[in-house]
Amino acid sequence: MTAHKPGGALSLGGQRVHERLTREEPDLIARVLARIQAEVADYRRLPAEELTGDIAEITRQAVRAFARSLREDRELNAAELDRIGASAVRRAEEGFPLEAVLTAYHVGAREILAVGTAEAGGDDTADLVDVADRVLAFVGTVTRAVTRGYLEELRTKVGQEHTARRTLLSALVDGGPVDVVARSAGITLPSRYLVLSVELGPHADEASPGVDAEIAVRRKLRRFLATFERCCGDGVLASLDGAGGLVLVPLAERLASVASWQTLLDAAGREAGVEVLAAAETAAPGEVREVTGRTGEVLEVLRWFGRGPGLYRLDDVLVEYQLTRPGAARDRLAAALAPVEEHAELVETLETYLELETNRRRTAARLHIHPNTVDYRLRRVRDLTGIDPIHPAGLPRIIAAVAARRASLAARG
């Protein structure tokens, strides 16, 4: 709304509004501070010296800035907005909620309006509307300045913290000077980490028509990590993409058992809306590099053997892990299946038969063939390789050969 008069001429109850605000300033400041503490709970958590110091000072500056803007018939100038923005930066540095800061300014604006219009009479309608319009414009201008200052500081702070955490994660995983990096970043290292190498299933939204898949992936990762951070604070370190990656969780009393690890992982998967396959082990900071390599290898073994979602440790796949380690023995075992490589149906039947714990009928049902066909194919495997997958004596060797074959195929890419 366009002002009917210059701001300096706006008068209510026979007195110019800017003069009334200046005269009533001490009482107005006290009323604003009292009302902020009464209506905005976060301000009741602040130290008394901050309320009577920084908060009282920025309140005084804001009231004076509005009164000057009326007197000089202008919007707030750059210097006035800079002071308001600088105060917002300090609140961001303290971790004080932006919502509370904005609410406080709205409370102050209502008090400015109440004091400025306290003696308005019936003949003051036009000026009263003008003053209210200018107060609303003032609130909008201040809101922009506060939000800009607060968010710029928050982005800087988050960026610095993110860089520090990424640097620490790199030092832990690559074997750098962990203690030096942690000290320089102001991060206290835990005595041990829970090391998780994870594979994340796709979220349904990633393939939904009309949905931005990149946004769906970022949302999945944000929600997955948020569960760990709620449990264990900002000491959680992670390097994840859409398919998974690495999570280091500071060990605490609540994560003292493997069952608690599984519970946390399940909660993260539910929050993200995906299935999660994970290899887990604990490590002191100086052991993270070695343990990260090992959990990554265990995760590979879990994939090769088609293990279902859940949390696994090396102890859960000791045999499979050992059988798939590189070396002459693995190559010889893998070569034992070379004669069936050209017969895809034989490989598929053998792998399904072993996956289903040598149950012929379940194998037949899975492959949609008759159990007699399963028997025939397994005999063909025996004839071609010399290893009988049906006989108890041949079973360990054929299991080892299949494991070695999978590892060899993966190694070849």
Disulfide bonds with the S-S distance in Angstrom:
none
